[in-house]
Amino acid sequence: MAKKIQIQLTRSVIGCPQWMRTIVRTLGLRKLQDKRVLNDHGSIRGMVNKVPHLVSLTEVKE
């Protein structure tokens, strides 16, 4: 079974460069406090590592 992670948008993307906005949007986050549960892949972790000041990451136990 694949591991899951929960990503939450904790800070606004106002004033951020366009590439950061694109990463946040690609993760599926639209509004503040928006949460998504995604599979734990290297590509997802890489996107989260590019914007760690905007999102929070928690691991989901099944």
N, C-alpha and C positions, 0 to 999 in steps of 0.2 A: 504494500500500500504506500502511495506517495505521501511524503510529508507535506503539511500545509502551513502557510504563514498568513497572518492577518496584517494588512497594511492600512494605516489610518492617516489621513491628511490633517496635520496638526497646525500648520501655518499656511498663510495665504500665498498665492503665487504672484500677487500684485507686486510689480517692481522687479520681478525675476526675469532673466533673459528668456528668449523664446525657446531655447533648447531645453531649459528646465521645465517650462510649461508643457512641452511636448512629452517629456518623460512622465510627468505626473498624469497627463491625460492618457498616455499609453497604458499606465498601470490601472486605469479605470476609475480614477478619482476625479470628481467634479467639484464638490463643495467642501467646505471645512467640516471636519469631523466625519467625513465620508469614509466608510470601511469597505475593504474587499478581502476576501479569503482566496488566495491563489496557491497553486502548487509551488513547492520550493525548488526552483530551477536556478541554474547559474545566471541565466539572462535576467531573471527577475531580481536576484540579489545584486547584480551589477547595476541595474537601474536604480534600486534603492540606495546603493552606495554613492551614486552621483548626486542624490538630493537628500542626504540624511537629516539636514536641518529643517526640512519641510514635512517629513513623514516619520511615523513611529512604526516599529516592526515588533510583532509578538508571534511566537510560535504557537500553533493550535494543536492541542492534544486531542486525539480521536478516541 
